Amino acid sequence: MKVSDVVEKLGLKVLSGAKGLDLEVTGCYVSDLLSDVMGKADAGQIWITLQTHRNVMAIASLKDLAAVILVSDLLPEDDTAKQSEEENIPVLGTHLPTFEIAGKLYALLTK
């Protein structure tokens, strides 16, 4: 499944990095602790977080993540959005809290 399919099926907003919507999604990782994501997330996963600062993109790029979903209507900081565009890694947004979007993404990816 591509990031664009996840966006469409879950009603997510593309906040930045739209050129990466064709990336393949292999799973999901949920954490707000950067060192946890750096140590345990796998390439191709979508990362669900409430972190909005630039270091999010550094980790997403390092781990070859497919996208980042920001929860609860949070928006990326300007330098985060800029790096998302440069790295072609989408930053997506949802009004849902972490628990709800994680459950919806799990259901979608395990169909």
N, C-alpha and C positions, 0 to 999 in steps of 0.2 A: 504494500500500500504506500502511496506517495503522501507527502506532507499536504499537498493540495486536496487529497481525498479526505484527510483528517479535518482540514479546515472546513470543507463543505459539509461533512456529515455531523460535525459537532458545533457548527455555527460560530467558529472562531473568527477573530479579526486579525488581519495581517497588519502588524504594526511597523515592521521593517523587514528587510532581507527577502523580498518577494522573488528574487531570482533563484532562490533555493527551494521553491515550492515543489520541484520535481525530485527532490531527494527522497530516497526510500526509507521508510520507517521500519525498524526491526523490533521496537518495544518502547518501554517507557521507564524513566527513573524519576522518583519523587524525593526531593530533599531541598532544604534551604541552607545546608552546610556545604560550602564550596569544597572543602577537603574531602568530604564524603563522596560527592559527585566525581571529583577528580580520581579518587581511588576505586570507585565501584561501577560507575556508568560505563556502558559499552557503546561503541560506534554504532550510529544509526538510530539510537534511541531519541525519544523526545523527552526533554527535561521539564518537569513542572516545578515552578518555584515562585516565591514572592520577592526574590532578589531582583533588583532593577539596575544595579550599577555595572560598570564596565567589565569588572572581573568575571561576570557571567559569560560574556562572549569569549574571554580568554579561555575559560574552561570548556565551553561548547566547541571552540575551534580545536583545542588540544585533544579532546576526546572524539572529534569527528561526529558530533551529535547532529541529528537531522533537523531539530528545531528546539526552541524554548517556548513554553507556554507560561505567561504571567497571569496569575489568578487575581480575582477580586477587583477587576477594573484597574489594576496597576499599569503604569506606562513605563517603558524603558527610559532611562536618562538619555540625554542627547548623545553623549559619547558612546553609549551602548548601542543605540539605533544606528549610529554612523558605522561602528565596527560590524554590526550585523549586515549592513549593506555591503561593506568591503569583503566580508567573509562568505557572503551568500548563504547565511544561516538564518532562517526566518525566526523572528520574534513574534509570537502570536499572543493574543489577549482574549480573556474571557471574564465575564462578570461572576462566574461561579467560584466558590471557594475550592481549595485544593482537593478535599475529599470527594466532592461531586464530580469535578472534571477528571480526576484520576479514575473514578469508577466508570465514567462514560467512555474514557479512552481504553480502559481495560476491556470493557464489553465489546467495543469496536474492533480491537486488535485480536480478540480471541474468538471471533465468529467463525 
